[in-house]
Amino acid sequence: MTNHATSPWSDSLRQQTRDAIEEMPITPDGRLHFKHATRGYAFAALEDLFNSRLLLRSKTGGGDWLFEDVEALLEAGWAVD
């Protein structure tokens, strides 16, 4: 995704997002959850993250977004939820 929107999230939340993607915490549903100010909510499957694939899937059927790295995800306005 090449959208370079300014992130509405705090520096602290941006760092939490970096940490969560790096640490890949185990969740009951096998997903890491994200939010976006205008696109809503999405998730990344831990299986994708284990395979170095940063793919967000909309929780409402609004599409999928693939990012090269966590910085691209943050620049596009996403943060861990």
N, C-alpha and C positions, 0 to 999 in steps of 0.2 A: 504494500500500500504506500503510495507516495504522497498522501495528504500530509502537509506540514502544518497542521493546526497548532495553535498555542494551547498547551495543556492547562485545563482549569484546576488541576490538582496540586496540592502542596508539595514542596520538596520532600517532606517526610513520607508522604504517600507514594511519591515516585520511587523513593529508595525502598520502601516496603515492597513495591511491585518488582523491582530488580531482585531483591532478596528472595521473594516467593518463587520467582521463575528459576532462580539458581538452586534453591533448596528443594523445590518440588514437594511440598508437604503432602502427606498422605491424607486424603479426604474420603469420607464414606462413599461418595458418589464417583470417585476417580476423576474428578475435575478440579481445575483451578478457575475460580470465578472472577470476572472482570466487569467493569462499568465504564460507560462513556456518557458524557454530558448530553449528547444529542442522539446517539445511536442505541442507547439503552444498555442492555446486559448481554454478555456473551460468556463462553467458557472455553478453556483449553483442556483437552483430554490429557491426563498425565502420561498416557502412552505416547502421544505426539511429542510432548516435552522431553520424555526419556530419549526419543529418537531425534532430538535437536530440531524439531519442527514446531515453530511458533505459529500455530493456526488457531484463530479464534472463530468460534461458531456462535451465531446469534441464537439467543434463547427464544426468540419470537419468529424465527424463520426469515430474518432480514438479510441473510447472506453469511458468507465466510470471509475472513480476512487473514491473509498470510503475511507474516513480517519476517524480514531478514534477521532482526535481532531485537532485543528488548528496548533499545533506544528508539528504533523506528516505531515500535508499538507505543511508547510514551509520547513521541512526537505527534502521533496520530490521535492522541487524546485519551487513550485507554489507561486504566489503572486497576490494580487488584481490588476486588470488592470484599 
